[in-house]
């Protein structure tokens, strides 16, 4: 998801709306939106330039404080030119932003990376072009890969449907899908990122998880020997959860990215969502060349603290082989303690754990 996708979305928007430049866009509402087609088209341009500004300006606490206006007398053709221009500026901002840079966006974790901004910009263009086209009675459907990319980058909590575009419309309250209740409220989800002293725990999105499962790098630059087998396996479990519609992005898998050089050294994440008693399992691995340097302890401490600060988590636990002394030392340094015999028996029964594994827990 990047500048090319922004260009594609904007080009598709301008192409379909150009067929109706002679119509009165102020007299017709944009589909199910309460705005007129004119206001909605201008909103596309506002979003594109606002996202470009936040990303280029590295905004951290709020949107960059400015607005754009149209000159008096601007017609529909002129407005399409504004959309083209703001789209080009946004695509350039995405292309020139280094990997790992994040800027302000309120939902849901108050920041987004360049791919997240690109996805949000594409989503705004696709969805509002649909709204305008619906109001004006025009046919519009973006490319399947573009709609699929938006779903995988911004809607990781939405189970894939029979086709990407109808699923995206349903997920944003603009359509229906057989067997699914209508959507009346929705938000998209950028990935969660947790910084530590030396690392950035970067939430892995479904598309990246699928790539890791299939042997790719997931879009990360890894140190030699990475990613390790455990990260690929965890990515596979996450992919299955996404396809089943039970994935929650805040309880997914994270790449451990080293601050000093932006290279990934391992993976860490949850084995699912918390159970009804607030217990959630955590797992991790490191590339061999990154072991023995405290990275796992640092990341585990940060992720456990984040989870235990939530209302729906009362305990984080890790299951470790009896002969894996290095991993046992990692959890001990991160504040975990060995579970009691009764706690181990309960966890083995309720979470279907191998009885040969030792259980270590950390409570809120």
KADA-V854286 format. One record per run of one state. SS is the DSSP state (h for helix, s for strand, l for the rest). FROM is the first residue (numbers start at 0). TO is the last residue. If there is no record, write none. Layout:
SS:FROM:TO, SS:FROM:TO
This chain:
l:0:1, h:2:17, l:18:27, s:28:28, l:29:34, s:35:35, h:36:55, l:56:74, h:75:95, l:96:100, s:101:102, l:103:110, s:111:112, h:113:135, l:136:142, h:143:153, l:154:162, h:163:170, l:171:191, s:192:194, l:195:197, s:198:202, l:203:204, h:205:212, l:213:220, s:221:221, l:222:227, h:228:243, l:244:247, h:248:250, l:251:251, s:252:257, l:258:262, s:263:269, l:270:277, s:278:285, l:286:286, h:287:289, l:290:293, h:294:307, l:308:313, s:314:320, l:321:323, h:324:332, l:333:335, s:336:337, l:338:339, h:340:349, l:350:355, s:356:362, l:363:363
